């Protein structure tokens, strides 16, 4: 068929117009200044529209901008002020300073790390976002820091400090000033560091060519900033007996208790085995309810109850497990005992790391029975020997072990088992979440979850986040939004976490409602970093020559379709 000349002309003109605008778009992109390109990328990151950013290239782009300043006494002073405000629990001041700092230097990993810690402890703000920013920046730093040849390629001294935080070391000498060291035509900081856990001393190498050369042009030679540690805690006074002002109530403490703080409604003591004791002395109903509400909020799960007798008083112990102590959301597991006595408005709250609970039985027994109560204001009589020694409920850590023993997962407090399918075990978690633990064909099963994500309009929030478990195994986490959970298309917004490890035996899939995203950060981080893998020895083949195996088509395990039972209020 012959195409009319007029149509050919029209098509040709359209192609010319499209080519012109396309070429202008290319020219415009190529003509962006480093300042404009950098700011446009940062704005996308802030809005959550960043999915493909190469943070190594972004950091190098930042060094080409007009506002790159490796040396800034004002910035360094404000970071120290922010850290000190955090130490002093002045979170509003720390947050205000941090926002000002990020306005001037958004890629400062140390500031993002401080924000992640502040928001995690306070339960406010987006702790996970800042943690991911910290990880994205730190993991984009090339090198391993073990020699001049493989030194970390940093662009600021704050990247040095953040890297030391990331690899869990501190300078062996906090007062040491680290001068640039010229080696083979390049400049380095060589810092002697001490491992936080083992105390092992080693050298850490940082290539500082970029910041050093910039500082030579604009200011003095750069030195590594020193973070002022929190002021030393004053020596605590041992406490053996407390008697309230009315003389009606007194308690005798076992050895090892120290007075930490005294308030109008309670006193707080440090206890043996890294424990804390809160002795409620007034406004009993409201104060005890405040502790109970906080346990539920964490959330905590009731592990057991027991009765006891202390002289002429009867009492009850309720044992809870929860994530985080009352002072800080550290993601660790704690045993919490609420001790109440019949007929009197006094009580005890004891908080212990769960691993210390068994070792604390003796002093716990002495503590809860070391109480004396007189209904009059007369002087307290001698302590009456308890009729019945209290027995404490047994708490067991929530843990999943793969059928072949290849890996273990420490579950957050308050989790309960749901459905189970081949290669998949489901748990209901805090924050109205669902956890799927995958074993066996984890690659194929994860791909099924990814396919379902696509069907539910899944959108990745950022490039996969790399992390290390407590045992040093590498992991990767994909964080995505989606409409509907994996079990049902309910039209609600969810956040999904697809977690894989360099060890292929296990993987995790976590899903929480979007509005509980911030709340869930307290238990997701310790969950994914607490997975431990065991070396499984394969059974040796009895044949000298490998036997041929027929090729079989592997059908991926279908995703669960059951509906979760309703969540209890």
BELZI-V774247 format. One line per field, one symbol per residue. ss: DSSP state (H for helix, E for strand, - for the rest). phi: phi as a letter, one per 30 degrees, with the letter a starting at -180 (. if undefined). psi: psi as a letter, one per 40 degrees, with the letter a starting at -180 (. if undefined). A space follows every 50 residues. Layout:
# BELZI-V774247
ss=???
phi=???
psi=???
This chain:
# BELZI-V774247
ss=----HHHHHHHHHHHHHHHHHHHHHHHHHH---HHHHHHHHHHHHH---- ----HHHHHHHH----------HHHHHHHHHHHHHHH---HHHHHHHHHH HHHH----HHHHHHHHHHHHHH----HHHHHHHHHHHHH----------- -EE---HHHHHHHHHH--EEE---------EEE--EEEEEEEEEE----- EEEEEEE-HHHHHHHHHH------------------EE--EEE-----EE EE-----EEEEE---EEEEEE---EEEEEE---HHHHHHHHHHHHHHH-E EEEEEEEEEE--EEEEEEEEEEE---------EEEEEEEEE-----EEEE EEEHHH-HHHHHHHHHHHH-EEE--------------E----------EE E-----EEEE-----EEEEEE--EEEEEE---EEEEEEE--HHHHHHHHH HHHHH---EE----EEEE-----EEEEEEEEEE---------EEEEEEEE E----EEEEEEEEHHHHHHHHHHHHHHHH--EE----------------- -------------------
phi=.ddeeddeddddddddddddddddddddddcddedddddddddddddicd bbdcdddddddedcddcdbdcaedddddddddddddedicdddddddddd dddcadcdddddddeeddddddicicddeddddededdddddjbicaedc ddcccaddddddddddcibbedbdcdccdebdbhibcbcccdbbdddcid cacccbdceddddddddcadddbddcdddeedddeddebcbbbdedidbb bccddjcbdcabbdcaccbdcehhcbcccdcahedddddddddddddecc bdclbacabbicccbbcccccacjdddadcidcbcbcccbbdibcbabbc bbeedcdddcedddddddcdcbbbdccddddddddddbddccedcbddbc ceecidabbdddejdbdcdbbeibbcbdceihcbccccbidddddddddd ddeddchdbddadeccabddcjddbbbccbcacjddcadcidcbccbccb bddddbabbbbbeedcedddddcdeddddcdbccdcddddddcdceddcd dbdcceddddcdcdddddd
psi=hhhiddddddddddddddddddddddddddehidddddddddddddeeeh eehhddddddddeeieehgdhgdddddddddddddddefgdddddddddd ddddgdfhdddddddddddddeeiigddddddddddddeehiieeeiddf ihgieiddddddddddefiihdhdehhhiihhhfeihihhhhihhddeeh hiihhhhfdddddddddeaihiihihhhiiihhihihihdihhideedhi hhhiieiihdihideiihihiiffihhhhheifdddddddddddddddii hhdiiiiihgbehiiihhhiiihiaddigeeihihhhhhihheifiiihh hihdeeddeeddddddddefihhheieiihiihhhidhhihhihhhihhh hideediihhiiieiihbihihehhhihiiffihhhhhibgddddddddd dddddffhhhdiihhiiiideeiiihhhhiiihiiedigeeihihihhhi idhediiihhhiideedddeddedddddeehhiihhhihiheidhhhihi hihhhihiiieihiiihi.
